[in-house]
Amino acid sequence: MTYLEILKQYWGYDHFRGIQEEIINSIGKGQDTLGLMPTGGGKSITFQVPALAKEGLCLVITPLIALMKDQVLNLRNRGIKALAIYSGMTREEIVIALENCIFGDYKFLYISPERLDTEIFQTKLRHMKISMITVDESHCISQWGYDFRPAYLKIADIRKMIPDAPILALTATATPEVVKDIRLKLGFREDSKTFRMSFERKNLAYIVRRTENKQEELLHILNSVKGSAIVYTRNRKHTREVAELLTSNEITATFYHAGLNNDVKDQRQKSWLTGEHRVMVATNAFGMGIDKPDVRLVIHMDLPDSPEAYFQEAGRAGRDGMKAYAVLLYAKSDKTNLNKRITDTFPDKEYIQEVYENINYYYQMAMGDGLGCTYAFNIDEFCRNFKHFPIQVDSALKILTRAGYLEYTEEQDNNSRLIFTLRRDELYKLQEYDADTEKLINTILRSYTGLFTDYAYINEESLSIRTGLSRQQIYETLVMLSKRHILHYIPQKKTPYIIYTRERQEKKRIHLNKEVYEDRKESYTTRIKAMIEYASAEENCRSRMLLRYFGEKNEHNCMQCDVCLQKHETGLKTGEYQELKEQILNRLNESPYPVAELASHFQSDTDKLKQTVSFLLSEEIIHLKDGILYP
């Protein structure tokens, strides 16, 4: 089948969009390919179609569990065999999934980068027929990007195991510097191709509102523009407060952040997707892989720390192609707060050394010991004991991780586990269970082994599917059985861990090289400054500023952002004035030009042209002598 026939059969479309076909043809020929496509550009089609045309399995590496689940479900609904491996699955479930990839004629395996270097995955990978590798959110592999994740560096090792499989890297946000780094880190071959789709969103108006009362402005905007909305805030506490503010003003809202358990996240996401709640108030933990096309508004209460993050979050508005707004609320204090993030994210080297020393005292680690040791890390307790602040400690541990002294994993899902405290024969003697409880106990006994001698990791979601009981019912039943001393149940919790990747070093020997510290600090500072410049700009089209940041030159203003629409001294809209000014100066830089012939050179309203020329002459930006205009 041709690519178009596959597209028509499984998706019902007659044509590809944008650069989809170019990317598909390139990866289809076995060439390493990088696709730069904005949010909503149809990235999934670019690997799903060629993978269906090839023999074997497409390995899809993505950090987004929600995206994995959604895409696997969508593929299965189209009759395409797909699997995903993510945190929360038992070892048995993972083994079965990997065996299916070897023997079951599956076409797609979705996996997170953190699982690539596990022994079980690498052992099974050697027996799989991999047709191609897709790396989603590929900017995460670059240390110069806004969302670097060390686990992505493991992809290069996987590639060495299957050197014949071409690699397709996809991202919606990458500066020219990051593009080079992606190609380098993924080991792109000489015949590789890069395709870039314009990041311009013609239906999306970028607006900055200067205000010292953000709550009042938020309510005004939401009452002025109807439709589904996302409101982004900087911290978890603020999400709840803003959602309560909106609800008290008769705007239906819910909130979302990484600290909520998965059941609550799923329920709130669904209530927003179905329209039960009009507004989702969230941290940046929300939105990746969420496909809701009719979002009319994305509002930022706080400044993100990079144009990349802002562009990606703002881009969740108007994916249906209809008019939408991305609004940034900007107060005088925001510039100071954003600059403070530089020192919070890159504390002094002496401070980082001190945190390392305190960690060793915290775990009572002897000099020369530690290699391979893993400890749960209670950051609040640590900060109380050693009088630190959590934000700076978190940053120091991340820098120590990049420097190779330890590995700090934030809020790692620690699966639920249980052990039966009764002997098997005693368990069977009890006849006082209701039908649901008996069904759950029998399902647990069939699903897991060693339950009477040691704790076994369990998966409530899997048990829910097998028993037909809800996650909440399973939780409540297991708590009840635990209280009756029939079993001991430890529910899932999110726990950070610290792993010593080398022996304890002397404090003075902790070395943070230029690439780990100075270079990354400079890159982060550049992004902060670019964000402040964007928010404080009063004369430059906001769409053009964002496009320029990503290396895309645009010759026209958007005519719909707040800068373009505001009144200029000439009486024109600022966007119109700026565009005419640029065209006139470009023309005069080529050679002086008769003022009488200027109108015939430009396809523009004559009155607007005269107003612009008059203003430029009055400001001595251009000069007139003997009927000739000069720069």
Secondary structure as the mmCIF struct_conf table of DSSP 4:
data_model
#
loop_
_struct_conf.conf_type_id
_struct_conf.id
_struct_conf.beg_label_comp_id
_struct_conf.beg_label_asym_id
_struct_conf.beg_label_seq_id
_struct_conf.end_label_comp_id
_struct_conf.end_label_asym_id
_struct_conf.end_label_seq_id
HELX_RH_AL_P HELX_RH_AL_P1 TYR A 3 TRP A 11
BEND BEND1 ASP A 14 HIS A 15
TURN_TY1_P TURN_TY1_P1 GLY A 18 ILE A 19
HELX_RH_AL_P HELX_RH_AL_P2 GLN A 20 GLY A 28
TURN_TY1_P TURN_TY1_P2 LYS A 29 GLY A 30
STRN STRN1 THR A 33 LEU A 36
TURN_TY1_P TURN_TY1_P3 THR A 39 GLY A 40
BEND BEND2 GLY A 41 GLY A 41
HELX_RH_AL_P HELX_RH_AL_P3 LYS A 43 ALA A 53
BEND BEND3 LYS A 54 GLY A 56
STRN STRN2 LEU A 57 ILE A 61
BEND BEND4 PRO A 63 PRO A 63
HELX_RH_AL_P HELX_RH_AL_P4 ILE A 65 ASN A 77
TURN_TY1_P TURN_TY1_P4 ARG A 78 GLY A 79
STRN STRN3 ALA A 82 ILE A 85
TURN_TY1_P TURN_TY1_P5 SER A 87 GLY A 88
HELX_RH_AL_P HELX_RH_AL_P5 ARG A 91 PHE A 103
BEND BEND5 GLY A 104 GLY A 104
BEND BEND6 LYS A 107 LYS A 107
STRN STRN4 PHE A 108 ILE A 111
HELX_RH_3T_P HELX_RH_3T_P1 PRO A 113 ARG A 115
TURN_TY1_P TURN_TY1_P6 LEU A 116 ASP A 117
HELX_RH_AL_P HELX_RH_AL_P6 GLU A 119 LEU A 125
TURN_TY1_P TURN_TY1_P7 ARG A 126 HIS A 127
BEND BEND7 MET A 128 MET A 128
STRN STRN5 ILE A 130 VAL A 135
TURN_TY1_P TURN_TY1_P8 ASP A 136 GLU A 137
HELX_RH_3T_P HELX_RH_3T_P2 SER A 138 ILE A 141
TURN_TY1_P TURN_TY1_P9 GLN A 143 TRP A 144
BEND BEND8 GLY A 145 ASP A 147
HELX_RH_3T_P HELX_RH_3T_P3 PRO A 150 LYS A 154
HELX_RH_AL_P HELX_RH_AL_P7 ILE A 155 MET A 161
BEND BEND9 ILE A 162 ILE A 162
TURN_TY1_P TURN_TY1_P10 PRO A 163 ASP A 164
BEND BEND10 ALA A 165 ALA A 165
STRN STRN6 ILE A 167 THR A 171
BEND BEND11 ALA A 172 ALA A 172
HELX_RH_AL_P HELX_RH_AL_P8 PRO A 176 LYS A 185
TURN_TY1_P TURN_TY1_P11 LEU A 186 GLY A 187
TURN_TY1_P TURN_TY1_P12 GLU A 190 ASP A 191
STRN STRN7 LYS A 193 ARG A 196
TURN_TY1_P TURN_TY1_P13 LYS A 202 ASN A 203
STRN STRN8 LEU A 204 ARG A 210
BEND BEND12 GLU A 212 GLU A 212
HELX_RH_AL_P HELX_RH_AL_P9 LYS A 214 SER A 224
BEND BEND13 VAL A 225 VAL A 225
BEND BEND14 GLY A 227 GLY A 227
STRN STRN9 SER A 228 TYR A 232
BEND BEND15 ARG A 234 ASN A 235
HELX_RH_AL_P HELX_RH_AL_P10 ARG A 236 SER A 248
TURN_TY1_P TURN_TY1_P14 ASN A 249 GLU A 250
STRN STRN10 ALA A 253 TYR A 256
TURN_TY1_P TURN_TY1_P15 ALA A 258 GLY A 259
BEND BEND16 LEU A 260 LEU A 260
HELX_RH_AL_P HELX_RH_AL_P11 ASN A 262 LEU A 273
TURN_TY1_P TURN_TY1_P16 THR A 274 GLY A 275
BEND BEND17 GLU A 276 ARG A 278
STRN STRN11 VAL A 279 ALA A 282
TURN_TY1_P TURN_TY1_P17 ASN A 284 ALA A 285
BEND BEND18 PHE A 286 PHE A 286
TURN_TY1_P TURN_TY1_P18 MET A 288 GLY A 289
TURN_TY1_P TURN_TY1_P19 PRO A 293 ASP A 294
STRN STRN12 VAL A 295 HIS A 300
BEND BEND19 MET A 301 ASP A 302
BEND BEND20 ASP A 305 SER A 306
HELX_RH_AL_P HELX_RH_AL_P12 PRO A 307 ALA A 314
TURN_TY1_P TURN_TY1_P20 GLY A 315 ARG A 316
BEND BEND21 ALA A 317 ALA A 317
TURN_TY1_P TURN_TY1_P21 ARG A 319 ASP A 320
BEND BEND22 GLY A 321 MET A 322
STRN STRN13 ALA A 324 TYR A 330
HELX_RH_AL_P HELX_RH_AL_P13 LYS A 332 THR A 345
BEND BEND23 PHE A 346 PHE A 346
HELX_RH_AL_P HELX_RH_AL_P14 LYS A 349 TYR A 362
TURN_TY1_P TURN_TY1_P22 TYR A 363 GLN A 364
HELX_LH_PP_P HELX_LH_PP_P1 MET A 365 ALA A 366
TURN_TY1_P TURN_TY1_P23 MET A 367 GLY A 368
TURN_TY1_P TURN_TY1_P24 LEU A 371 GLY A 372
STRN STRN14 THR A 374 ALA A 376
HELX_RH_AL_P HELX_RH_AL_P15 ILE A 379 PHE A 386
TURN_TY1_P TURN_TY1_P25 LYS A 387 LYS A 387
HELX_RH_AL_P HELX_RH_AL_P16 PRO A 390 ARG A 402
TURN_TY1_P TURN_TY1_P26 ALA A 403 GLY A 404
BEND BEND24 TYR A 405 TYR A 405
STRN STRN15 LEU A 406 ASN A 414
STRN STRN16 ARG A 417 PHE A 420
BEND BEND25 THR A 421 LEU A 422
HELX_RH_AL_P HELX_RH_AL_P17 ARG A 424 LYS A 429
HELX_RH_AL_P HELX_RH_AL_P18 ALA A 435 SER A 447
BEND BEND26 THR A 449 THR A 449
TURN_TY1_P TURN_TY1_P27 LEU A 451 THR A 453
BEND BEND27 ASP A 454 ASP A 454
STRN STRN17 ALA A 456 TYR A 457
HELX_RH_AL_P HELX_RH_AL_P19 GLU A 460 THR A 467
HELX_RH_AL_P HELX_RH_AL_P20 ARG A 471 LYS A 483
TURN_TY1_P TURN_TY1_P28 ARG A 484 HIS A 485
BEND BEND28 ILE A 486 ILE A 486
STRN STRN18 LEU A 487 ILE A 490
STRN STRN19 LYS A 493 TYR A 500
BEND BEND29 THR A 501 ARG A 502
HELX_RH_3T_P HELX_RH_3T_P4 LYS A 507 ARG A 509
TURN_TY1_P TURN_TY1_P29 LYS A 514 TYR A 517
HELX_RH_AL_P HELX_RH_AL_P21 GLU A 518 SER A 536
BEND BEND30 GLU A 538 ASN A 540
HELX_RH_AL_P HELX_RH_AL_P22 ARG A 542 TYR A 549
TURN_TY1_P TURN_TY1_P30 PHE A 550 GLY A 551
BEND BEND31 GLU A 555 HIS A 556
BEND BEND32 MET A 559 MET A 559
BEND BEND33 CYS A 561 CYS A 561
HELX_RH_AL_P HELX_RH_AL_P23 ASP A 562 LEU A 565
BEND BEND34 GLN A 566 GLN A 566
STRN STRN20 LYS A 567 LYS A 567
HELX_LH_PP_P HELX_LH_PP_P2 HIS A 568 HIS A 568
TURN_TY1_P TURN_TY1_P31 GLU A 569 THR A 570
BEND BEND35 GLY A 571 LEU A 572
STRN STRN21 LYS A 573 LYS A 573
HELX_RH_AL_P HELX_RH_AL_P24 THR A 574 GLU A 590
BEND BEND36 SER A 591 SER A 591
STRN STRN22 TYR A 593 PRO A 594
HELX_RH_3T_P HELX_RH_3T_P5 VAL A 595 GLU A 597
HELX_RH_AL_P HELX_RH_AL_P25 LEU A 598 HIS A 601
BEND BEND37 PHE A 602 PHE A 602
BEND BEND38 SER A 604 SER A 604
HELX_RH_AL_P HELX_RH_AL_P26 THR A 606 SER A 618
TURN_TY1_P TURN_TY1_P32 GLU A 619 GLU A 620
BEND BEND39 ILE A 621 ILE A 622
STRN STRN23 HIS A 623 LYS A 625
TURN_TY1_P TURN_TY1_P33 ASP A 626 GLY A 627
STRN STRN24 ILE A 628 TYR A 630
#
